[in-house]
Amino acid sequence: MEFNTKVIHGNQEHDPVTGAIMTPIYQTSTYAQSTPGGHKGYEYSRTGNPTRAALENALASIENGKYGLGFASGLSAIDAIIKLLNPGDEVISTNDLYGGTFRLFTKVFKTYGINFHFVGMDQKGEIEKKINPNTKMIWVETPTNPMLNIIDIKACSEISKKHDLLLVVDNTFATPYLQRPLDLGADIVMHSATKYLGGHSDVILGALVVNNKELAERLYFIQNASGAVCGPMDSFLVLRGIKTLHVRMQRHCENGRVVAEYLRSHEKIGKVYWPGFKDHPNHDIATNQMNDFGGMVSFSIKGDDQKDAIKVLENLKIFTLAESLGGVESLSGHPASMTHASIPKEERQKSGVIDSLIRLSVGIEDEKDLLSDLEKALKLL
């Protein structure tokens, strides 16, 4: 199947009992057994639930993977991945990283003896400098949050295979509509499905997809043993969201381009970060690796005054000031005080997260209304 068909039909079956087109919400915690151990494939909903199973099958399909896993949130999916490691193991990660991932790495898992190195991943040499006998994993987030740097997944795959490391790719910003990391050599793909996969700002959910059976079995064990699974209603909502992923992402990309180009031409804007610009430092990689450039745009205000950024954010009407991203509605945020507040100022400024930086999740509204909203707010500066 082509991708636009996969999101609707990939690995999906009509309900065998009633023929229902949409997977029913199996709102049950347990299942009847005819004799001890005699069940119909399900015993207890932490271990397995038919609605979650349908979602996991769909996730595997759209990422061109064999095994999908659903979790209670994106961070619980990340938590499961790091639990593959042992005390003393080391992870090399991008230095431009979602604040929640950084917090989990440095405030939780570091206390259990797992060490993390944060480097710029635009050059292979910088990654290889950090590899030592304790290194077990490379963690890639591309496009990065919020600076929208693009990391070469194929190049990272070559390094990981050369040194027998696991390569994990956070594909939240791009979604499988734009790039499929398993096809580029990744071992694990992670999603905060709360974002574009769900697409309607009404669910919290995380996802993993892998191809290797042994790796899948280890992750399924952690999923069941730790218990951070998604419920049937949440599974249903993301399963429904996936069915419109292709048409939503097309519009997100179209609107993202219009907004990025408008901001770049505005006299009060400092820098605009969007990988579709030909002078973006990673534009060539984005062109080769992605099918389009996404609906996320970040920009700074000239003079880098946080008060100016807050004034703009407080006066936007259609771009709602809120955490998260990837919904049909446009959202705005201030990374320094919101998504990246857990990162020390020194560290976040090194990666470009300055005080006046604003991050936009461009929705699927009419482009004229989006531009008008930005114009009115920027006039107040």
C-alpha atoms as one frame of an Amber mdcrd trajectory, in Angstrom:
protein
   0.000   0.000   0.000   1.007   3.606  -0.524   1.239   5.724   2.629  -2.079
   7.546   2.164  -3.839   4.175   2.044  -1.808   2.667   4.876  -2.959   5.243
   7.405  -6.542   4.099   6.817  -6.149   0.375   6.143  -2.630  -0.690   7.145
  -2.632  -3.803   9.388  -6.294  -3.147  10.219  -9.210  -5.595  10.229 -12.931
  -5.128  10.662 -14.225  -6.276  14.029 -14.643 -10.081  13.711 -17.688 -10.167
  16.006 -19.877  -7.433  14.503 -18.090  -6.346  11.334 -17.648  -2.826  12.759
 -15.473  -0.690  10.480 -13.965   1.228  13.403 -12.198  -0.789  16.097 -14.455
  -0.989  19.171 -13.308   0.506  22.465 -12.768  -2.561  24.612 -13.295  -0.829
  27.950 -12.426  -3.794  30.122  -9.676  -4.591  32.579  -9.935  -8.379  32.399
 -11.219 -11.275  30.262 -13.122 -14.493  30.980 -11.205 -17.765  30.872 -12.740
 -21.197  30.282 -10.029 -22.887  32.351  -6.862 -21.507  33.996  -4.847 -20.156
  31.078  -7.684 -20.888  28.637  -8.427 -17.515  27.080  -8.951 -15.953  23.643
  -5.641 -14.135  23.456  -6.267 -11.623  26.213  -5.982 -12.057  29.986  -5.518
  -8.613  31.533  -5.546  -5.204  29.853  -2.163  -4.057  31.099  -0.694  -6.978
  29.175  -2.926  -6.650  26.135  -6.162  -5.037  24.971  -7.801  -5.429  21.531
  -8.122  -1.673  20.971  -4.507  -1.091  21.918  -3.465  -4.028  19.737  -5.221
  -2.434  16.748  -3.374   0.825  17.400  -0.034  -0.956  17.773  -0.584  -2.742
  14.470  -1.399   0.566  12.760   1.687   2.222  14.234   3.892  -0.551  12.881
   2.289  -0.246   9.448   2.777   3.491   8.952   6.430   3.340  10.087   7.179
   0.324   7.868   7.942  -1.670  11.017   6.982  -5.097  12.292   6.205  -4.391
  15.943   4.359  -1.454  17.526   3.944  -0.594  21.208   1.564   1.896  22.799
   2.346   3.765  26.022   0.617   6.182  28.369   2.712   9.113  27.077   5.711
   9.916  24.933   7.877  10.150  28.045   6.777   6.708  29.243   7.808   5.356
  25.832  11.225   7.016  26.288  11.379   5.597  29.809  10.931   2.086  28.401
  13.752   2.590  25.904  16.261   3.730  28.530  15.301   0.718  30.661  17.011
  -1.400  28.004  20.275  -0.089  29.477  22.269  -0.905  32.619  24.130   1.245
  35.154  27.381   2.423  33.620  26.004   2.500  30.076  26.246   5.735  28.109
  23.982   7.496  25.607  24.963  10.111  23.027  22.137  12.560  22.354  21.631
  15.760  20.420  22.274  18.939  22.414  19.088  20.472  20.978  16.588  18.281
  22.751  13.008  18.439  24.014  13.116  19.632  27.626  11.095  16.697  28.950
  13.523  14.196  27.430  16.481  16.143  28.847  14.864  16.155  32.292  14.174
  12.418  32.213  17.735  11.684  31.117  19.533  13.977  33.564  17.242  14.067
  36.605  15.994  10.474  36.655  18.168   7.998  34.785  21.466   9.698  35.557
  20.831   8.938  39.234  20.770   5.239  38.314  24.217   5.388  36.767  23.325
   5.892  33.110  25.378   8.704  31.603  24.373  11.048  28.798  26.495  13.142
  26.428  24.833  16.002  24.543  26.526  17.007  21.292  25.784  18.808  18.056
  24.966  16.064  15.590  25.511  17.967  12.361  28.921  16.324  11.975  29.646
  12.610  12.301  32.998  13.335  13.892  31.398  15.051  16.889  29.349  11.942
  17.606  32.249   9.531  17.204  34.432  11.563  19.577  32.074  10.628  22.424
  31.928   6.892  21.683  33.714   4.655  24.173  33.335   1.024  25.361  30.409
   2.037  27.614  28.400   3.680  24.825  25.266   1.699  24.032  22.859   4.095
  22.308  22.604   7.115  20.018  19.498   9.259  20.569  18.378  11.399  17.632
  15.570  13.943  17.557  14.932  15.307  14.074  13.661  17.888  13.366  14.818
  19.080  16.781  12.628  20.902  19.271  12.498  23.915  19.021  15.431  24.895
  16.763  14.345  22.651  13.877  17.793  21.310  13.140  17.830  18.284  10.852
  20.045  15.331  11.765  21.189  12.881   9.100  19.610   9.579  10.162  21.531
   7.527   7.588  24.843   8.937   8.796  23.921   8.152  12.404  22.911   4.655
  11.335  26.330   4.089   9.787  27.975   5.108  13.054  25.647   2.991  15.192
  26.198  -0.117  13.074  29.971   0.428  13.007  30.086   0.520  16.816  27.203
  -1.917  17.517  24.976   0.727  19.118  21.212   1.106  19.234  19.941   4.042
  17.172  16.751   5.660  18.463  14.932   8.374  16.511  12.269  10.641  17.976
  10.039  11.135  14.925   7.391  13.263  16.653   7.872  16.469  14.629   8.160
  14.803  11.229   5.731  11.877  11.588   5.974   8.950   9.147   4.236  11.165
   6.582   7.505  13.082   6.188  10.160  10.505   7.101  10.423   6.864   8.130
  13.547   6.347  10.268  13.460   2.529  10.182  13.921   2.718   6.416  16.969
   4.928   7.042  18.622   2.512   9.462  17.148   3.310  12.890  16.510   0.502
  15.391  13.709   2.187  17.348  11.288   4.944  16.343   9.631   6.910  19.134
   6.592   9.192  18.963   4.766  11.431  21.301   1.509  10.397  19.627  -0.114
  13.161  21.671   1.035  15.437  18.868   0.512  14.873  15.126  -0.527  11.212
  15.239  -3.476  11.988  17.517  -3.783  15.363  15.861  -6.688  16.851  17.826
  -5.205  17.844  21.208  -7.457  15.423  23.041  -5.189  12.557  24.121  -1.834
  11.785  25.765  -0.067   8.751  24.281   3.378   7.443  23.347   4.479   4.953
  20.719   7.458   2.812  19.731   8.031   0.874  16.504  10.828  -1.638  15.814
  11.717  -4.316  13.285  13.924  -6.614  15.346  11.982  -9.396  17.101  14.372
  -9.788  20.023  14.366  -6.038  20.657  10.570  -5.980  20.412  10.277  -8.772
  22.973  12.506  -6.899  25.414  10.398  -3.761  25.013   7.114  -5.697  25.345
   8.443  -7.155  28.599   9.292  -3.668  29.922   5.930  -2.329  28.738   4.066
  -5.037  30.661   6.368  -5.107  33.700   6.432  -1.329  34.192   2.779  -0.928
  33.256   2.786   2.523  31.623   0.317   1.465  28.934  -2.282   3.525  27.100
  -5.934   2.838  27.820  -8.501   1.691  25.247 -10.152   5.097  24.829  -6.808
   6.793  24.237  -5.839   4.024  21.810  -9.075   4.579  19.905  -8.505   8.332
  19.653  -4.999   7.958  18.201  -6.142   5.171  15.893  -8.800   7.550  14.607
  -6.281  10.382  14.320  -3.902   8.285  12.226  -6.598   7.829   9.586  -6.416
  11.536   8.674  -2.674  11.995   9.234  -1.884  12.358   5.531  -4.414  15.094
   4.763  -3.632  16.983   7.970   0.118  16.876   7.419  -0.265  18.117   3.867
  -2.055  21.228   5.128   0.330  21.671   8.084   3.218  21.734   5.600   1.469
  24.162   3.248   0.602  26.571   6.051   4.021  26.172   7.660   5.691  27.349
   4.470   3.436  30.426   4.176   3.981  31.420   7.824   7.771  30.904   7.658
   8.084  33.019   4.522   5.899  35.773   5.979   7.918  35.955   9.203  11.201
  36.030   7.322  10.119  39.126   5.440   8.943  40.974   8.574  11.097  43.879
   9.737  10.700  43.122  13.446  11.745  39.477  13.256  15.321  38.434  13.950
  15.790  34.863  12.761  13.298  32.334  11.425  13.986  28.617  11.825  12.352
  26.340   9.250  14.175  23.593   7.309  12.500  24.489   4.016  14.685  27.568
   3.559  17.522  26.901   1.121  20.002  28.583   3.454  18.937  26.491   6.453
  22.183  24.747   7.513  20.602  21.305   7.118  18.363  22.020   4.115  20.080
  19.461   1.866  19.654  16.701   4.460  16.015  17.679   4.945  15.443  17.558
   1.185  16.939  14.061   0.933  15.474  12.667   4.146  12.005  14.205   4.289
   9.065  14.463   1.894   8.306  18.049   2.962   9.369  20.436   5.727   6.610
  20.260   8.327   4.392  22.692  10.163   6.720  23.746  12.988   8.299  27.213
  12.768  10.424  29.024  15.370  11.491  32.661  15.295  13.162  35.304  17.434
  12.376  38.989  17.892  15.004  41.593  16.984  16.731  42.796  20.152  16.061
  39.495  21.962  13.853  41.036  24.649  11.692  38.477  26.429   9.072  41.169
  27.093   8.574  41.575  23.336   8.082  37.831  22.891   5.536  37.745  25.708
   3.671  40.733  24.256   3.342  38.938  20.912   2.245  35.696  22.553  -0.347
  37.403  24.744  -1.904  39.163  21.752  -2.180  36.280  19.326  -5.781  35.085
  19.011  -5.778  32.168  16.573  -2.345  30.930  17.638  -3.362  29.826  21.130
  -0.672  30.132  23.798  -0.378  26.577  25.091   1.943  23.658  25.663   2.132
  20.877  23.062   1.904  20.908  19.264   0.626  18.984  16.282  -3.092  19.596
  16.679  -5.380  20.902  13.950  -5.431  24.265  15.749  -2.423  26.576  15.674
  -0.505  26.912  18.936   2.246  29.238  20.109   4.778  28.808  22.866   7.760
  30.348  24.624  10.340  27.553  24.910  12.559  29.348  27.446   9.767  29.466
  30.042   7.604  26.552  28.892   8.827  23.408  27.103  12.523  24.020  27.871
  12.267  25.605  31.306  13.866  22.497  32.842  17.068  23.105  30.857  19.536
  25.518  32.514  19.638  28.912  30.761  23.311  28.489  29.878  22.636  25.182
  28.155  19.496  26.224  26.289  21.100  29.413  24.981  24.005  27.400  23.583
  21.533  25.596  21.324  19.756  28.817  20.308  16.827  28.815  22.734  17.149
  32.502  23.560  14.714  34.593  25.615  12.778  36.012  22.634  12.376  32.701
  20.793   8.779  31.803  19.920   7.761  28.385  18.640   4.694  28.001  16.435
   2.804  24.827  15.714   1.065  25.916  12.531  -2.377  24.352  12.275  -4.694
  23.716   9.361  -6.761  26.913   9.484  -7.024  29.292   6.526  -3.600  30.819
   5.846  -5.036  34.346   5.525  -6.345  34.225   9.084  -3.020  32.941  10.402
  -1.059  35.727   8.729  -3.539  38.360   9.884  -3.226  37.103  13.462   0.559
  37.379  13.366   0.448  40.796  11.706  -1.828  42.269  14.407   0.326  40.938
  17.260   3.613  42.065  15.707   2.254  45.591  15.113   2.247  46.075  18.896
   6.057  45.900  19.101
